[in-house]
Amino acid sequence: MAKIEKYCAPGVYDPPGYSQGIKVTNAQTILFLAGQVSYEKDGTAKHKGDFKAQARECFACIKRLVEAAGGTVNNVVKLNTYILDVANRPAYREARTEVFGDHEPASTMVQISALASPDYLIEIEAIAVIWGAGRQGRPMQRRASSFWISSSARWVAVVRLCSCAVSTARLKRSTSQRPASDS
């Protein structure tokens, strides 16, 4: 099972409201979500002029995307937020708390001069790490991780944990191609 934990090094400011970093170990699936905006079903801007409602809708879109992949908002490890006015930061935090609760992923906020539509006030990108379920909540099949390191450290071949099933033939072929020891 993947472990997701708040990460901060000694001597680096550990702020309230977000994490400087998130450490992920033993992950199976990583989602890189495009910037989410508040939009209607036809693609036009939703909640025109209402920053907090747009922020809430962006977080709700992220939540739906992560849940569709078998995760929860607690699987979100990084947010990049683009806003037109940094004075809206308190409303942003309120909207995030409404959807994410007390989960505080690593976050970056940047004030910019414009977004794709003049009606958008905020756009949020996200990265999520999900384990234990594949698409549509189906269990994932796992292949064991393995590695070989030569005694002279001239090569390293790493077979990473894979979220897809591997046929016996492919597994046999990969083990038969293992380099001979150079010691």
N, C-alpha and C positions, 0 to 999 in steps of 0.2 A: 504494500500500500504506500502511496506517495505521502510524504510528509511536507506540509507547507507551514513555515514558521516565520515570524517577524525576524528581521535581521538588521543589526546595526553594530558597527565596530566601536570599540572603546575610542574615545576622543572625537567621535562624530556625533553631532547634535541629533538627539532622538526626539523628534517633535510630536506633539499631540495632534491627533486628527489624521495622520497618515504614517506610513512606514518608509524609512529610508531605503529599505530593501526587503525582499522576500526570498528566503532560501527554500528551494524545492529539491527534494531528493526522491529517487525511485519513481519518477513520473512516467506515465504511459501515453497520454494524449495532451498536446498543447494546442490551444485555440488562439489564433491571432485575429482579433476582431477589428474590422474596419471602423473608422469613426462613425459613431451613431449620432443621428440628429433626431429632432422631434418632427416627424412627418406623418401626414395623412396617408390613407391607403392609395391615393393617386400620386403620392410623392411630393405633394405641396407641403409647405411648412404648417405645422400644427402649433397651437398656442402662441400665435404671433404676439410679440411684445411682452410675454410673460416668461421671464427668465427661469423662475423656479419650476414652473410647469414644464418647460422645455427640458430642464435638467432632470426632473423626475422621469420624463418620458425616455430620455437617453439611457438612464440607469435601468428602466423597465425593459428596454430593447436588449441591453446587455444581459439582463437576467434571463429573458426568454431565449436568447441565443445559447447561453451556457446551459440552461436546463434542457434544451433540445438535444444537447450533446451528452446528457447524462450527469451534469454537475449541478452545483448551486452557486450562489454568489460568493460563498466562502472559498470557491476554487479560483476566483479572480485574484491574480497576483500583482498586476500592474495596470494603472490607468494613466493615459495621457489626455489631458483636457485642454481644449482650446476655447477661450472665451473672448468676447469683445470688450468686456469691462470687468477688471479685477475687483471692483467694488461689490460684485455679485458673489464673492467667495463665501460669505456666511449663508446665503440662500443655497449655494452649491452644496455645502456641507450638510445642511438640513435635508435636502433632497437625497443625497447619498445615504444618509442615516435612515431615511424612510424606507429605502429599498434594501440596503446592505446591512442594516442594524449596526452592531459595533465592530464589524469586519472592516479593517483599515488596510487595504492593499498599498503597495508602494505607488506613489502618485507624483505626477508632474502637472503643473498648471501653467499655461502660457497665455498671456493676453496678446491677441492679434488684431489686425485692422479689419479683416473681413473673412467670412466663411463662404461656402458655395452659393448660398442665397442670402440676399440682404435681410430676409426674415428670420434666419437662424441666429441665435444668440450664443449657442454653445454646441460643441461637438466633442464626443468622448470616444477614444480608442481603448481597447482592453486586451489583456492577455490573461488566459485562464489555463490552469493545469488540472486535468481531470483523470481520474483513475477508476477502475472497477466496472465501468460500463462502456459499451461501444455505442454506435448509433442506435437510436430508438430504444435505449435502455438494455440492449442485449449484452450479456456478459462477454468480455473480451477473452480470447485465448492468448496465453502468454508463452513465449519461448524463453528458456533460461538464458541469462546473460553469461557471457564467458569472455575471457581475454587471455592472450599469450604475450609474454614479454621475453625477448631473447636475452641470453645471458650477457651479451655485449651491448644491449639496449639500442641496437641499430634499427630495429623495427618494432612496431607495436600494432597488432591487429585486434581490433575491438569489434565484437558482435554485440550490438546494443539491444536492450530490451525492446521488443517489437509488439505492437498492439494487434498485429494480424496473425492469422494461423500460418504455420510454415509446414509445407508438405514433408513427409519423411524423405522423399527423394532429394529435395533441396537441402534438408538438414544433413543427409549423408554426403552430398556433394560438397557442402561447405566444410565439413570436418575432414574430408579426404584431401582438401586443398590446403590444409594447415601446413605452414612451412616446417621443414625439418629443423631440429635444434642446431644452433651454430656453436655450441659449446664444445 
